[in-house]
Amino acid sequence: MTAVPLATRPTPTTPVRGLVRQLLRDSGYVLFGLPLALVGFVVAVAGISLTAGLLVTTLGLPVLAGTLYAARALADIERLRLPAVLRQPRIRPVYLAPEPRSGYWRRILTPMRDPQSWLDLLHAFVKLLVALPTFVLVVVWWAVGLTGTLTVAYDWAIPRGPGDQDLSELLGMGEGAVPRIVLNTAIGIFFLLTLPLLARGCARTQAGLARSLLTGVAEMRNRISTLEDQKRAAASAEASALRRLERDIHDGPQQRLVRLAMDLGRARQQLAADPEAARRTLDEAVAQTRETLDELRALSRGIAPPILVDRGLPSALAALAARALVPTELVVDDDLGTSAGRLDPAVESTAYFVVAEALTNVAKHSAATACRVEVARKVGRLEIDVRDDGVGGAHLAKGHGLSGIADRVRAAGGTLEVASPAGGPTVVRAELPR
């Protein structure tokens, strides 16, 4: 058996290095924000002014359309800069587009019918009101911090006359109370220590305005789309589970119950004429009853396994691994089974069925000799990793078992990834919010 190596984890960034990197990102965002704000304000004012002047002619509308497209280009630049500050993926709204065979005037009027285009123009107008004060604050903090901290390097070169006063005297601290270099250095260190907080606040202020105007509508639409997708996935998962349950009941217990009824009827007929044959028939009926009970218990485990409710996710997964047809190694956080560490029942149920369905697919289709299941609690999520050394070829196409897992995971607000190249190995990785 070939061992499946775990994913290599990147070396964590030291806190100081991460702080400096974020400070440079925030400062760069604020400093470059002012030139962009100036350009946007000029474009917006000039475009609206020309539109107002030319509105009596047919040239006003093309100028307004051009202004909206220019504001859109500046908004796209701003959206490219947002992830460095907000630490979230870039989101770009879907703008209205003219139809392929639209005429000239329909193409001109298309951006004017798009609410996001007007939000882009509004951002170009108001960004300067935020960019200018934040730019001044960051520049002042950088300047005072650097010049104050480096006073010892250049203080000797500053010419002073006999009437010049020391900074400590200007502050009313008395002549010679605090050496000028020490006081300037202390002030510089204070500004440098508070600079990351100030730069972060200024960057968040600018980015908050941009996010509300440039991506707010798109984020709301994405959330609505995600909720609708989760509802569809939940309905699909429920429908698939019901169809499978109906098929299993029809093919298993129902057929056995039909045979049990026939055996009991035959035994009643044989009771008077051939008691020994009737006894044998009743014995067969008892065996059928036991087998039917076993099948019903197995089906009930697929609906709501009692061990999951009573003892928690680790015990339920251990029972799954013990019943698996392929030798399975289980690695799971022990605290998931404690009263303090247990997850939401819906998350536990989804995690259980993800592993159960994955192990079923391993047994049926992978031709694997070993399997490994890892379940770990991370910050804000639960990670599930199922690996086997089989032949590969698994995918999420409809009609396959993994599509049912995908529906369950999406319904819970999680994500599912399947990596299964030809020849293996197969890795099924799910992340569930908790």
N, C-alpha and C positions, 0 to 999 in steps of 0.2 A: 504493500500500500504506500502510495506517495503522499506525504504530509502536505496539507494545504497551508502555505504560510499566511500569517495574519498580515493585514495592510500595514505598511511602514508608517509610523506616526512622525510628523514633522517635529523638529526640535522646537520646544516652546521659546517664545521670545521673552527676554528678561524684562522685568517691569520698567527699568530705567530706559532701556532702548525703546520699548513700546511707547512710553510717555513722550520721549523726544520725537519719535516718528509722528505721533498724533499731533504734537505741538506744531511741527513743520507743516503737516497737512492742513491743520486749522488756520495757521497763519497765512499759508499760500492761498487758501480758499478766500479768506477775507481780503487780502491785498489785491489779488487779481479780480476780486468781485467789483471793486470800484471802477476800473476801466470798462468792464463789461456793462456796468450800470450806466456810466456816462454815454457809451455808445447806444445802449437801448433807449435811454431818455431822449437823446438827440434824434434817433430814428423815429420814435413815437411822436415827439412834438412836431418834427418836420413833416412826417406823413399826415398827421391829423390836420396840420395847418394847410398843407397843399390840398388835401381833400376838401376842406371847408372852402378854400378859395376857388377850387375848380368844380365844385358840386353842381353849379349851374350848367356845366358842360358835361359831355360824356367822358371827359378825362378824369373826373373825380373818383369814379368807381374803380378803374384800373389802378390808380394811385393808392387807394385804400386797400385793395387786394394785395398790392406789392408791399405795403406797410405791414399787413398781417402776416405775409410770408416771411418778411424780414424778422418780425417779432418771433415767429415760430423757429427760425434758425437760431436766434439768440437763446430761446427757451431750450432748444435741444442741447446747446453748449452747456447751459446751466444744469440740465438733467445729467449730463456726463460727469459733472463735478460733484453732484450730490452724494453718490455712494461713499466717497472718501470721508464725509462728515457724518452722514446718517447711518452708515454701516448697514445698508440694505441694498438689494439688487436695483439696478436701474429700471425705472418704469417709464415707458413712453406711451401717451394716449394714442388711440386710434383716431386719426383725423378723418373727417369727411373727404371723400375723393370724388372728383367728377366722373361720370360714366364715360366709357371709352369713346363713344361717338358724340359726346356733348358738344354743343356749339360754343362760340367764343364767350358770349355773355353768361352762359351757364357756368363755364369754368371760372369766370371772374367772380360770380356771386357765390360759388361754393364755399370759400373760406369764411364768408360773411354769415353763412348759415350754421357755422360750427361754433358752439359755445366755447370750446377750448381755445380757439383762435383769439377770441376776445379776452380770455383770461391771460393768454400770453402777452397781449398788448397791455393789459392792466399791470402785469408784472414788470414790463419794461418801464412803465410810468413810475411805479412806487418803489422799485428796488433801490433807487438812489437815496430815498429817505432813510433806508436802513444801512446801505453800504457805506455812506459817507461817515456817520458817527462811529461805526464799528471799525472802519479803516483808520480813523484818527486815533482811537483808543489803542489799537494793536500797535500802530507805529510809535506812539508815545511810550507804551510799555516796553517795547523792544529797545527804543532809543535810551530811555532812562536806565533800563536794566543793564545794557551793555556799557554805556558810558560811565555809569556809576561803578560797576564792578571792575572796570579796567582803569579806574582813576590812577592807581599806582603806576601804570605804564606811561601815562602822558602828563601827569600833573606837573612834573618838573618843567615841561616845555611851555606852560601857560605863563605869559608875561604878566607881572603884577607891579603896580606902582606903590608908592609909600602910603597912599590913602585908601588902598583896597582893603576891604574888611573880609575876615574869615567867615565861612558859612555859619559856623557855630555862633559868631557874634550877631549875624543877621537874624538868627533864630532866637536871640535873647538868652543864650546860654553862658554868656560871659567870655571874656578874652581867653583863648587857649583852653576852653573847657573840654572840647573834643577836637582832636586833630582833623583837619579838613579831609584828608585821605580816608581816615577811618569812617567818618560820617558818610561821605559820598559812597564808599564801598558798601556800607550797611544798607543805604537806600537802594543801591543797585541790586544787591542780593535780594532784598524784599521784593522788588519789582520782578526779578527773574523767577523767584519762587511762586509768585502769584500769576505770572504770565500764562502758564498752561490753563489755569481756570478761566482767566479773562479771554484768552484766544478761543477756548472751547465755547464759552458763552456767546461770544460774538459770532463765531461760525455757526452755532446752532440757531442763533437769531436769524441770520441771513438764510440759512438752509430751511428753517421753519417757514419763512415767508414763501420761498420758492416751492417747497413741497405742497403747501396749501393751495397755491394757485396753479402750479404746473403739473402736479401728479395727483392731487386730491381726488378729482373726478375719476381718473383711471383707477386709483386704488379702491374707490368705492365700487366701481364696476367689477373689478377683479374679485372683491370680497363677495359681491352678489353672485358672480359666476361660480366662485368656489363653493358657496352654499348650495347653489342649484346642482352643481356637479356631485356634491356629497349626498344630496337628496336622491338624485338619480342612482348613484352607486348603492345607497342603502336599499332603495327599492329593488334594484337588480340583484343585490346579494340576498335579500329576503325572498325574492321570487325564485332564485336558483336553489336556495336552501329548501323551500317548500316543494319545488319540483323534485328535487333529489329525495326528500323525505317521502313524498308520495310514491316515487318509483321504488324506493327501498321497501316500503310497507307492502306495496303490490307484489313485488317479486319475492319477498321473504315471508313475514308473518301472515299475510293474507292467504298465500297459497297453503301454508301449513295449517291455518285454521280451517280452510276448505277441506283439506285431507282429513283433519281431525273430525270434522262433522261427518264425513263419509265413513270413517272408521267406527265411530260411535253408532251410526245407523246400521252398519254391517254387524257389529257386535250384538245389537238388539235383536237382529234377525237370527243370529246364530245361538242366542242364549238358550232357547228351548231345545233346538235340534242337536247342537254340538257345543256343549259348555266349554270344552277344552279349546276349541277354535275361538270361541268368544273371549276366553281369557287371554289368548295370544294377541287377539286384536286390541283388547283393552291395554295390554302392555305396550303395544306399538303406539296407542293413543297417548299414554302417559309420557313416553319418550318424545312424541311430537310436541306435547305441551311444554316439556322442559326446554326443548330446542327453541320453541316460539318465545318463551320467557327470556332466554339468553339473547335472542335477536332483538327483542323489545328493549332489553337493558342496553344493548349496544347502541340502538337508535337513540335512546334517551340520553346517553352520554354525548351524542352529537348535538343534541339540543341544548342541554344545560348540565354539564358534568357536575355531580354533587361534590366531588373532591375539590373542584375549583372554588366553589362557594364556601366549603367548610374549612379547607386547609390552605388555600391560596395558590398562586401561580406556580411557585417552585415544585410543590407536591404534584400538581396536576401535570406539569411538564415531565416530571420524573416518571409518572405513570404512563404517559405517552411514549417516552423513550424506552421504557421497559417492554411495552407491547409492540414496538416497531419491529418490522421484519428485517431491516438492515441494522447491524450493530451501530448504536448511536451514543456518542459522547455528549453529555449535557453540562454546560457551564452557565450558571444563573446566579444572580445576586441573591444571597440568602435573606437579606432584609426585605425582599419583596413578599415574603411569606409571613412577616411579623405584622402585628396589629398596627404598629406605627408606620410601617413602610409599605403597606398594601396600597395598590393603585385603585383608581376608580373602577367599579365593576365592569363598565363598558370597555375600558381599556384592557382589563384582564381577560375578558371574554374574547376580544378581538385578537390579542396576542396568542391565546390558547388555540384558536381556530387557525391562525396563520401557521403556527408550528404543526398542528395536526394535518392540515391540508398539504403542507410542504413535505412532511414525512410520508404521507400517502402517495404523493407524486414520486418521491424517491423510490419507494417500494415498487410501484407499478412500472415506471418508465426509465429509471436511470441506469439499471444494471450495476448499481454501486455496491461496493463491499464495506464501506464505512461512511458514517455521516457524523457531523458535528453541529450542535445547536448552541448558540451563545445568546443570552438575553442579559442586557446590561442597562442599568439606569444611568442616564446622562442628564445634563442640565436641561430641564424643560421637555425631555423626550425619553422614550423607551426604545432602545435599539434591539432588533431581532436579526440574527444572522444564522442562516441554515446553509451548510456546505456539504457537498458529497463528492466522491471521487468517481462518479459515473461517466457515462458516454456523452453527456451534454445534450444540447439541442432543445432545451426547454424555452418556452416563450409565453407571452401573455395573450395569445390570440383567443378570441371568443370560442367557447366550446371546450377549452382545456381547463384543467383544474386550477391552474395559477390565475386564471381570470377571475375566479371566485375570490381568491385571496385579494386581488387588486381591488375588487369592489368593496370588500369589507374594510380594507385599509383606507380607501378614499372616503368611505362613509364615516370613518372615525377621524377624518382630517389629517391622515398621515400620508406617507409616500412609500412606494414599493419599487425596488429595482431588481432586475434579474440579469445576471451575467452567466451565460451558458454556451460557450463556444463549442463547435463540433469537436468531439473527443474529450470534453470536460476540462476542468471540473465545473460544477454548477454552484452558483452562489445566489441565494435569495435573501435580500436584505430589506427589512421593513423598519420604518421609523414612525412611532405613534406619539402624538402629543399627550402630555400627562399633567 
